[in-house]
């Protein structure tokens, strides 16, 4: 177990000030045992409007708008250092908030620090463009802040998701209002404390926990908001896109997934088993990029599946703070009920249960929202369990015959977020990887990330990209500037300047 830290108080960080929210109360519970973490008063529409009003003033203040890139980067470096110094506290709060293992939340906190550090470095070295002229003039392409922006983040990895929106938005010179998910409202308050200590001008950052139907709706529809970056479910993202279209607002949408993992017969089976398990069962399967559809080449299907089942049964399901825990509780009892419904429906439709499929037994599990890592088989790629995003530790295994077969099956899905490929043939890996419709492809690994590498999806997995150097540009508006070098009146009107008879 780890040492306890005080949980954040019942105050939101709005426009540079700590105040109690005027919205409905939000209750954060510890998924490992169901105890109440904190009752937090969420943001109201009035709180959102106040944050937007103050953000508008802050983003237009020459004290911020006139900063050179390296000066803005200084704030990001200080935020990065603040996160690094508070990793243990952030990890504790996030584990209490989400139920994730303390090892994972430490890694997420360090990832967030790295995100701010990378975006600061990228900002310092980012260049605008002197474009090739087609006449007697100079042409420039420059990028400018959008203004007041918003980030709406999910409950599954809040500190890392928060950083991936806040860091590039601030680097670009914007103000950003952050709305976390109601199931994990506490971690963003730790980030706010660090941002405040870094001296960021008041108004440029606010935390607005609350219902999506109230806080999210106001952020998306308010005329002053120039961009919304959303990570979450596809149907909510579709609704945001519709509202954004009405006001011609920029959006970035990282949505759901039903990612395929492909194991060819020539793969290192031990390496593949470990990668498949990590890809779907780490984070208790609560990951948009979870490799939840597993395609195994038919001639090694039986051997691979047997090895996978045996290894899965050895996964350590346990308390979030217990050393060695690999599969922690799901975030909420309602979410566990949804996962259980997916599995029950699959079994009713003919799926074969290979392992898992229920709650672990024992006194240590009774009060928490635990669910066993589950493997299903015996269905086709058209079954609902292969179409719907379960967002839990549930894997479906399907056989395939050859490249053409597996590419067709893998792509036969509404989503296109990620894919894993295991093979010893790198020309095949390249060939199949290019043929798969997905924003990210991992080869002989899974769920590896770099803040320097763009991330996003295709099809119903979303629009736009986060991360990478261009991740800052995504929060900016591009402007073209023409500077005349001829010092002569335009020939179209030159004759009009002549006096009569001249």
VEXDREN-2710 file (C-alpha; in Angstrom, 1 decimal):
% VEXDREN-2710
k/r/px/py/pz
1/UNK/0.0/0.0/0.0
2/UNK/1.0/3.6/-0.4
3/UNK/0.9/6.6/2.0
4/UNK/-2.3/8.6/1.9
5/UNK/-2.5/12.2/0.8
6/UNK/-5.2/14.6/1.5
7/UNK/-7.7/14.7/-1.3
8/UNK/-8.5/18.0/-3.0
9/UNK/-11.0/20.3/-1.2
10/UNK/-14.5/21.1/-2.5
11/UNK/-13.3/24.0/-4.6
12/UNK/-12.9/24.5/-8.3
13/UNK/-10.2/26.6/-10.0
14/UNK/-12.2/29.2/-12.0
15/UNK/-10.5/32.1/-13.7
16/UNK/-7.5/32.0/-11.4
17/UNK/-9.5/31.7/-8.1
18/UNK/-10.5/28.8/-5.9
19/UNK/-14.2/28.8/-5.3
20/UNK/-17.0/26.4/-4.6
21/UNK/-18.9/25.4/-7.7
22/UNK/-22.5/26.5/-8.0
23/UNK/-23.7/23.4/-9.8
24/UNK/-24.9/20.0/-8.7
25/UNK/-22.7/17.9/-6.3
26/UNK/-20.5/15.3/-7.8
27/UNK/-19.5/12.2/-5.7
28/UNK/-16.2/10.6/-6.3
29/UNK/-15.9/7.0/-4.9
30/UNK/-12.9/4.8/-4.6
31/UNK/-13.6/1.8/-6.9
32/UNK/-11.5/-0.6/-4.9
33/UNK/-13.9/-0.5/-1.9
34/UNK/-16.7/1.9/-2.7
35/UNK/-15.8/4.4/0.0
36/UNK/-16.6/8.1/-0.7
37/UNK/-13.6/10.2/-1.7
38/UNK/-15.1/13.6/-1.9
39/UNK/-18.4/15.3/-2.6
40/UNK/-17.5/18.1/-5.0
41/UNK/-19.8/20.9/-6.1
42/UNK/-19.6/20.9/-9.8
43/UNK/-19.7/23.9/-12.1
44/UNK/-22.9/25.7/-13.1
45/UNK/-23.6/27.6/-16.4
46/UNK/-22.8/30.8/-14.5
47/UNK/-19.4/29.4/-13.5
48/UNK/-18.8/28.5/-17.1
49/UNK/-19.8/31.9/-18.3
50/UNK/-17.5/33.5/-15.7
51/UNK/-14.6/31.4/-16.8
52/UNK/-15.2/32.2/-20.4
53/UNK/-15.5/35.9/-19.7
54/UNK/-12.2/36.0/-17.7
55/UNK/-10.5/33.8/-20.3
56/UNK/-11.4/36.2/-23.0
57/UNK/-9.8/39.1/-21.1
58/UNK/-6.7/37.1/-20.2
59/UNK/-6.1/35.8/-23.7
60/UNK/-6.3/39.3/-25.2
61/UNK/-4.1/40.9/-22.5
62/UNK/-0.8/42.0/-24.1
63/UNK/1.0/40.6/-21.1
64/UNK/0.1/37.2/-22.5
65/UNK/-0.6/37.7/-26.1
66/UNK/2.6/39.6/-26.6
67/UNK/4.8/36.9/-25.1
68/UNK/7.5/35.4/-27.4
69/UNK/7.3/31.7/-27.8
70/UNK/10.3/31.0/-25.5
71/UNK/8.6/33.1/-22.8
72/UNK/5.3/31.1/-23.1
73/UNK/7.4/27.9/-23.0
74/UNK/8.8/29.0/-19.6
75/UNK/5.3/28.5/-18.1
76/UNK/5.1/25.0/-19.6
77/UNK/8.5/24.0/-18.2
78/UNK/7.5/25.2/-14.8
79/UNK/4.3/23.2/-15.0
80/UNK/6.2/20.1/-16.1
81/UNK/8.6/20.5/-13.1
82/UNK/5.6/20.9/-10.8
83/UNK/4.0/17.7/-12.0
84/UNK/7.3/15.8/-11.7
85/UNK/7.7/17.0/-8.1
86/UNK/4.1/15.9/-7.2
87/UNK/4.0/12.5/-9.0
88/UNK/3.2/10.5/-5.8
89/UNK/0.4/12.9/-4.8
90/UNK/-1.1/13.0/-8.3
91/UNK/-0.8/9.2/-8.6
92/UNK/-2.6/8.7/-5.2
93/UNK/-5.4/11.1/-6.1
94/UNK/-5.9/9.5/-9.5
95/UNK/-5.9/6.0/-8.1
96/UNK/-8.5/7.0/-5.6
97/UNK/-10.5/8.7/-8.3
98/UNK/-10.4/6.0/-11.0
99/UNK/-9.3/2.8/-9.3
100/UNK/-6.3/2.4/-11.5
101/UNK/-3.2/0.7/-10.1
102/UNK/-0.8/3.1/-8.4
103/UNK/1.9/1.9/-10.8
104/UNK/-0.2/3.0/-13.8
105/UNK/-1.1/6.3/-12.3
106/UNK/2.5/7.1/-11.5
107/UNK/3.3/6.4/-15.2
108/UNK/0.4/8.7/-16.3
109/UNK/1.6/11.5/-14.1
110/UNK/5.1/11.2/-15.5
111/UNK/3.6/11.1/-19.0
112/UNK/1.8/14.4/-18.2
113/UNK/5.0/16.0/-17.1
114/UNK/6.7/14.8/-20.3
115/UNK/3.8/16.3/-22.4
116/UNK/4.3/19.8/-20.9
117/UNK/8.1/19.5/-21.3
118/UNK/7.9/18.3/-24.9
119/UNK/5.3/21.0/-25.9
120/UNK/7.6/23.7/-24.4
121/UNK/10.6/22.4/-26.4
122/UNK/8.5/22.1/-29.6
123/UNK/7.2/25.7/-29.1
124/UNK/10.7/27.1/-28.6
125/UNK/11.9/25.6/-31.9
126/UNK/8.7/26.0/-34.0
127/UNK/9.1/28.1/-37.1
128/UNK/6.7/29.9/-39.4
129/UNK/7.2/29.8/-43.2
130/UNK/8.6/32.2/-45.8
131/UNK/6.8/30.8/-48.8
132/UNK/8.0/31.0/-52.4
133/UNK/6.7/34.2/-54.0
134/UNK/5.0/34.3/-57.4
135/UNK/5.5/38.0/-57.9
136/UNK/7.3/41.1/-56.7
137/UNK/6.4/40.5/-53.1
138/UNK/7.3/38.5/-50.0
139/UNK/4.8/35.9/-48.7
140/UNK/4.7/34.6/-45.2
141/UNK/2.6/31.9/-43.5
142/UNK/2.2/32.6/-39.8
143/UNK/0.2/30.9/-37.0
144/UNK/-1.8/32.8/-34.3
145/UNK/-3.8/31.7/-31.2
146/UNK/-7.4/30.8/-31.7
147/UNK/-8.4/32.5/-28.4
148/UNK/-10.6/30.8/-25.8
149/UNK/-10.7/27.0/-26.2
150/UNK/-12.0/24.0/-24.2
151/UNK/-10.9/20.5/-23.5
152/UNK/-13.3/17.7/-22.5
153/UNK/-11.5/14.7/-21.1
154/UNK/-12.6/11.1/-20.2
155/UNK/-12.4/9.3/-16.9
156/UNK/-10.1/6.6/-17.8
157/UNK/-6.7/8.4/-17.9
158/UNK/-7.4/12.0/-16.8
159/UNK/-4.0/13.5/-16.0
160/UNK/-2.5/12.3/-19.2
161/UNK/-5.5/13.3/-21.3
162/UNK/-5.7/16.7/-19.5
163/UNK/-2.0/17.4/-20.4
164/UNK/-2.5/16.4/-24.0
165/UNK/-5.1/19.2/-24.4
166/UNK/-3.9/21.9/-21.9
167/UNK/-0.2/21.9/-22.9
168/UNK/-0.6/22.5/-26.6
169/UNK/-3.4/24.9/-26.1
170/UNK/-1.3/27.1/-23.8
171/UNK/1.7/26.6/-26.0
172/UNK/-0.3/28.0/-28.9
173/UNK/-1.2/31.1/-26.9
174/UNK/-4.8/30.3/-26.0
175/UNK/-6.8/30.2/-22.9
176/UNK/-8.2/26.7/-22.1
177/UNK/-11.2/25.6/-20.0
178/UNK/-11.0/22.0/-18.9
179/UNK/-14.1/19.8/-18.2
180/UNK/-13.2/16.5/-16.7
181/UNK/-15.5/13.5/-16.6
182/UNK/-17.9/13.4/-13.6
183/UNK/-16.6/10.0/-12.5
184/UNK/-13.0/11.4/-12.1
185/UNK/-13.3/15.0/-11.1
186/UNK/-10.4/15.3/-8.6
187/UNK/-7.2/14.9/-10.6
188/UNK/-7.8/18.1/-12.6
189/UNK/-7.7/20.1/-9.4
190/UNK/-4.2/18.8/-8.7
191/UNK/-3.2/20.0/-12.1
192/UNK/-4.8/23.4/-11.4
193/UNK/-2.8/23.7/-8.2
194/UNK/0.4/23.1/-10.1
195/UNK/-0.5/25.5/-12.9
196/UNK/-1.4/28.2/-10.3
197/UNK/2.0/27.7/-8.6
198/UNK/3.7/28.1/-12.0
199/UNK/2.4/31.6/-12.2
200/UNK/0.2/31.3/-15.3
201/UNK/-1.8/34.5/-15.6
202/UNK/-5.2/34.3/-14.1
203/UNK/-8.0/33.4/-16.4
204/UNK/-6.0/31.3/-18.9
205/UNK/-6.9/28.1/-17.2
206/UNK/-10.1/26.9/-15.4
207/UNK/-11.4/23.6/-14.2
208/UNK/-15.1/22.9/-14.8
209/UNK/-16.3/19.5/-13.5
210/UNK/-19.9/18.9/-14.2
211/UNK/-22.5/17.2/-16.3
212/UNK/-21.9/17.1/-20.0
213/UNK/-25.5/18.1/-20.6
214/UNK/-24.8/21.4/-18.7
215/UNK/-21.1/22.2/-18.6
216/UNK/-20.1/20.5/-21.8
217/UNK/-23.1/21.8/-23.7
218/UNK/-22.3/25.4/-22.7
219/UNK/-18.7/25.1/-23.7
220/UNK/-19.6/23.6/-27.1
221/UNK/-22.3/26.2/-27.9
222/UNK/-20.9/29.4/-26.4
223/UNK/-20.0/31.9/-29.2
224/UNK/-16.6/32.8/-27.6
225/UNK/-15.2/29.2/-27.6
226/UNK/-13.1/28.8/-30.7
227/UNK/-12.2/25.2/-30.4
228/UNK/-13.2/22.1/-28.5
229/UNK/-11.0/19.0/-28.1
230/UNK/-13.0/16.0/-26.9
231/UNK/-12.0/12.5/-26.0
232/UNK/-14.8/10.1/-25.2
233/UNK/-17.6/8.2/-26.8
234/UNK/-18.5/8.3/-30.4
235/UNK/-22.1/9.3/-30.0
236/UNK/-21.3/12.2/-27.8
237/UNK/-18.5/13.2/-30.2
238/UNK/-21.0/13.1/-33.1
239/UNK/-23.2/15.5/-31.2
240/UNK/-20.3/17.9/-30.6
241/UNK/-19.5/17.8/-34.3
242/UNK/-23.0/18.8/-35.2
243/UNK/-23.0/21.7/-32.8
244/UNK/-19.6/22.8/-33.9
245/UNK/-20.7/22.9/-37.5
246/UNK/-23.4/25.3/-36.6
247/UNK/-20.8/27.9/-35.4
248/UNK/-18.0/26.8/-37.7
249/UNK/-15.9/25.9/-34.7
250/UNK/-12.7/23.8/-34.9
251/UNK/-13.0/20.4/-33.2
252/UNK/-10.7/17.5/-32.4
253/UNK/-12.5/14.3/-31.6
254/UNK/-10.7/11.2/-30.3
255/UNK/-13.5/8.7/-30.0
256/UNK/-14.2/5.0/-29.6
257/UNK/-12.4/1.9/-30.8
258/UNK/-12.7/-1.8/-31.5
259/UNK/-9.1/-2.4/-32.4
260/UNK/-7.9/-5.6/-34.0
261/UNK/-4.7/-7.4/-33.0
262/UNK/-3.4/-9.8/-35.6
263/UNK/-1.1/-12.8/-34.8
264/UNK/0.5/-14.5/-37.8
265/UNK/1.7/-18.1/-37.5
266/UNK/5.4/-17.1/-37.7
267/UNK/5.1/-14.7/-34.7
268/UNK/7.1/-15.2/-31.5
269/UNK/4.1/-16.6/-29.5
270/UNK/5.3/-15.6/-26.1
271/UNK/5.9/-12.1/-27.2
272/UNK/2.5/-12.0/-28.8
273/UNK/0.7/-13.4/-25.8
274/UNK/2.3/-10.8/-23.5
275/UNK/1.4/-8.0/-26.0
276/UNK/-2.1/-9.2/-26.5
277/UNK/-2.7/-9.4/-22.7
278/UNK/-1.2/-5.9/-22.1
279/UNK/-3.2/-4.5/-25.0
280/UNK/-6.6/-5.5/-23.7
281/UNK/-6.3/-6.3/-20.0
282/UNK/-4.1/-3.5/-18.7
283/UNK/-6.1/-0.5/-17.4
284/UNK/-8.7/-3.2/-16.8
285/UNK/-9.6/-2.8/-20.5
286/UNK/-10.8/0.8/-19.9
287/UNK/-8.9/2.1/-22.9
288/UNK/-10.1/3.4/-26.2
289/UNK/-7.2/1.6/-28.0
290/UNK/-7.7/-1.7/-26.3
291/UNK/-7.0/-4.6/-28.7
292/UNK/-10.3/-6.2/-28.1
293/UNK/-10.6/-8.2/-31.3
294/UNK/-7.9/-10.8/-31.6
295/UNK/-7.3/-12.5/-35.0
296/UNK/-5.0/-15.6/-34.9
297/UNK/-3.8/-17.5/-38.0
298/UNK/-5.7/-20.8/-38.1
299/UNK/-2.7/-23.1/-38.0
300/UNK/-1.5/-21.7/-34.7
301/UNK/-4.9/-20.8/-33.3
302/UNK/-5.3/-23.7/-30.9
303/UNK/-1.7/-23.5/-29.5
304/UNK/-1.8/-19.7/-29.2
305/UNK/-5.3/-19.6/-27.6
306/UNK/-4.3/-22.3/-25.0
307/UNK/-1.2/-20.3/-24.1
308/UNK/-3.2/-17.1/-23.9
309/UNK/-5.8/-18.6/-21.6
310/UNK/-3.3/-20.1/-19.2
311/UNK/-1.4/-16.8/-19.0
312/UNK/-4.6/-14.8/-18.5
313/UNK/-5.7/-16.9/-15.6
314/UNK/-2.4/-16.0/-13.9
315/UNK/-3.1/-12.2/-14.0
316/UNK/-3.2/-10.7/-10.6
317/UNK/-6.6/-9.0/-10.0
318/UNK/-6.5/-6.9/-6.9
319/UNK/-6.6/-3.6/-4.9
320/UNK/-5.4/-0.5/-6.7
321/UNK/-2.7/0.1/-4.1
322/UNK/-1.5/-3.5/-3.7
323/UNK/2.0/-4.1/-5.1
324/UNK/1.9/-6.4/-8.1
325/UNK/-1.8/-5.8/-9.0
326/UNK/-2.2/-6.0/-12.8
327/UNK/-6.0/-5.8/-13.1
328/UNK/-7.6/-3.3/-10.8
329/UNK/-11.4/-2.6/-10.3
330/UNK/-13.5/-1.0/-13.0
331/UNK/-14.3/2.6/-12.3
332/UNK/-17.9/2.4/-11.3
333/UNK/-20.6/-0.2/-10.5
334/UNK/-22.7/1.1/-13.3
335/UNK/-19.9/0.6/-15.7
336/UNK/-19.2/-3.0/-14.5
337/UNK/-22.9/-3.7/-15.0
338/UNK/-22.6/-2.6/-18.6
339/UNK/-19.5/-4.8/-19.1
340/UNK/-21.4/-7.7/-17.6
341/UNK/-24.3/-7.1/-20.0
342/UNK/-22.0/-7.2/-23.0
343/UNK/-20.7/-10.6/-21.9
344/UNK/-24.1/-12.1/-21.0
345/UNK/-25.5/-11.0/-24.4
346/UNK/-22.5/-12.5/-26.2
347/UNK/-23.0/-15.8/-24.4
348/UNK/-26.7/-15.8/-25.2
349/UNK/-25.8/-15.3/-28.9
350/UNK/-23.6/-18.3/-28.9
351/UNK/-20.2/-17.2/-27.8
352/UNK/-18.0/-19.7/-25.9
353/UNK/-16.5/-18.6/-22.6
354/UNK/-12.8/-19.6/-22.5
355/UNK/-12.0/-17.9/-19.2
356/UNK/-13.3/-15.2/-16.8
357/UNK/-16.8/-14.0/-17.4
358/UNK/-17.6/-13.0/-13.9
359/UNK/-16.6/-11.3/-10.7
360/UNK/-13.7/-12.6/-8.6
361/UNK/-14.7/-14.3/-5.3
362/UNK/-13.3/-13.5/-1.9
363/UNK/-13.7/-11.0/0.8
364/UNK/-11.2/-8.6/-0.6
365/UNK/-13.3/-8.2/-3.7
366/UNK/-16.8/-7.9/-2.2
367/UNK/-16.9/-4.1/-1.8
368/UNK/-15.1/-3.2/-5.1
369/UNK/-16.1/-3.1/-8.7
370/UNK/-13.9/-6.0/-9.9
371/UNK/-14.3/-8.1/-13.0
372/UNK/-12.2/-11.0/-14.2
373/UNK/-10.2/-10.8/-17.4
374/UNK/-12.5/-12.5/-19.9
375/UNK/-11.8/-14.3/-23.2
376/UNK/-14.6/-15.3/-25.6
377/UNK/-14.5/-17.3/-28.8
378/UNK/-16.9/-19.1/-31.2
379/UNK/-18.4/-16.0/-32.9
380/UNK/-17.9/-14.3/-36.2
381/UNK/-16.6/-10.8/-36.7
382/UNK/-20.2/-9.7/-37.3
383/UNK/-21.3/-10.6/-33.8
384/UNK/-22.3/-7.6/-31.5
385/UNK/-19.4/-8.4/-29.1
386/UNK/-17.1/-7.7/-32.1
387/UNK/-18.8/-4.5/-33.0
388/UNK/-19.6/-2.7/-29.8
389/UNK/-17.0/-1.0/-27.6
390/UNK/-17.1/-2.9/-24.3
391/UNK/-14.5/-0.7/-22.5
392/UNK/-13.6/-3.5/-20.1
393/UNK/-11.3/-6.5/-19.8
394/UNK/-13.1/-8.6/-22.5
395/UNK/-11.3/-10.1/-25.5
396/UNK/-12.8/-12.0/-28.5
397/UNK/-10.6/-14.5/-30.3
398/UNK/-11.2/-15.2/-34.0
399/UNK/-9.3/-17.4/-36.5
400/UNK/-8.1/-16.2/-40.0
401/UNK/-6.6/-17.9/-43.0
402/UNK/-4.4/-15.5/-44.9
403/UNK/-3.5/-11.8/-45.3
404/UNK/-6.4/-10.9/-47.5
405/UNK/-8.8/-12.6/-45.0
406/UNK/-7.5/-10.8/-41.9
407/UNK/-7.3/-7.4/-43.6
408/UNK/-10.9/-7.7/-44.7
409/UNK/-12.1/-8.7/-41.3
410/UNK/-10.0/-6.2/-39.4
411/UNK/-11.3/-3.3/-41.6
412/UNK/-14.9/-4.6/-41.4
413/UNK/-15.7/-2.3/-38.5
414/UNK/-17.1/1.2/-37.9
415/UNK/-14.0/2.1/-35.8
416/UNK/-10.5/2.8/-36.9
417/UNK/-8.3/3.8/-33.9
418/UNK/-5.5/1.3/-33.6
419/UNK/-4.1/-2.1/-34.6
420/UNK/-1.5/-4.5/-33.4
421/UNK/0.4/-6.9/-35.7
422/UNK/2.7/-9.8/-34.6
423/UNK/4.9/-11.4/-37.2
424/UNK/8.6/-12.2/-37.9
425/UNK/8.2/-11.0/-41.5
426/UNK/8.7/-7.2/-41.5
427/UNK/7.7/-6.8/-45.1
428/UNK/4.4/-8.5/-44.3
429/UNK/4.0/-6.3/-41.2
430/UNK/4.6/-3.2/-43.4
431/UNK/2.2/-4.4/-46.0
432/UNK/-0.6/-5.3/-43.6
433/UNK/0.0/-2.2/-41.5
434/UNK/-0.5/0.0/-44.5
435/UNK/-3.7/-1.8/-45.5
436/UNK/-5.3/-1.5/-42.1
437/UNK/-7.7/1.4/-41.6
438/UNK/-6.4/2.8/-38.3
439/UNK/-4.7/5.9/-36.9
440/UNK/-2.0/3.9/-35.1
441/UNK/-0.4/0.5/-35.9
442/UNK/1.9/-1.3/-33.5
443/UNK/4.2/-4.0/-34.8
444/UNK/5.3/-6.7/-32.3
445/UNK/4.2/-4.5/-29.5
446/UNK/1.1/-2.7/-28.3
447/UNK/0.0/0.4/-26.4
448/UNK/3.4/2.1/-26.6
449/UNK/3.1/5.9/-26.8
450/UNK/5.3/8.9/-27.6
451/UNK/4.2/12.5/-27.2
452/UNK/6.3/13.2/-30.3
453/UNK/4.1/11.0/-32.5
454/UNK/0.7/12.1/-33.6
455/UNK/-2.3/10.2/-32.4
456/UNK/-5.9/9.9/-33.5
457/UNK/-8.4/7.8/-35.4
458/UNK/-10.2/7.4/-38.7
459/UNK/-13.9/6.5/-39.5
460/UNK/-16.0/6.6/-36.3
461/UNK/-12.9/6.8/-34.1
462/UNK/-12.6/10.5/-34.7
463/UNK/-11.2/13.6/-36.4
464/UNK/-7.9/15.4/-36.0
465/UNK/-4.7/14.5/-34.3
466/UNK/-3.1/15.2/-30.9
467/UNK/0.6/15.1/-29.9
468/UNK/3.6/15.8/-32.1
469/UNK/4.9/19.2/-33.2
470/UNK/1.8/19.7/-35.3
471/UNK/-0.2/19.2/-32.1
472/UNK/0.4/22.8/-31.3
473/UNK/-0.6/24.0/-34.7
474/UNK/-3.9/22.3/-34.3
475/UNK/-4.7/24.9/-31.6
476/UNK/-3.8/27.8/-33.9
477/UNK/-5.2/29.7/-36.9
478/UNK/-3.0/30.1/-40.0
479/UNK/-2.6/33.5/-41.7
480/UNK/-1.0/34.4/-44.9
481/UNK/0.8/37.8/-45.3
482/UNK/1.9/39.4/-48.5
483/UNK/4.5/42.2/-48.4
484/UNK/4.8/44.2/-51.7
485/UNK/8.4/44.8/-52.8
486/UNK/7.8/46.8/-56.0
487/UNK/6.8/50.1/-54.4
488/UNK/4.8/50.8/-57.5
489/UNK/1.0/51.3/-57.9
490/UNK/-0.8/48.2/-59.1
491/UNK/-0.9/48.2/-62.9
492/UNK/-4.7/47.6/-62.9
493/UNK/-5.3/51.0/-61.5
494/UNK/-2.1/52.8/-62.6
495/UNK/-3.9/54.6/-65.6
496/UNK/-6.5/56.0/-63.2
497/UNK/-3.8/57.9/-61.3
498/UNK/-2.8/59.9/-64.4
499/UNK/-4.2/63.4/-64.6
500/UNK/-6.4/64.2/-67.6
501/UNK/-4.2/64.9/-70.7
502/UNK/-1.1/63.5/-69.1
END
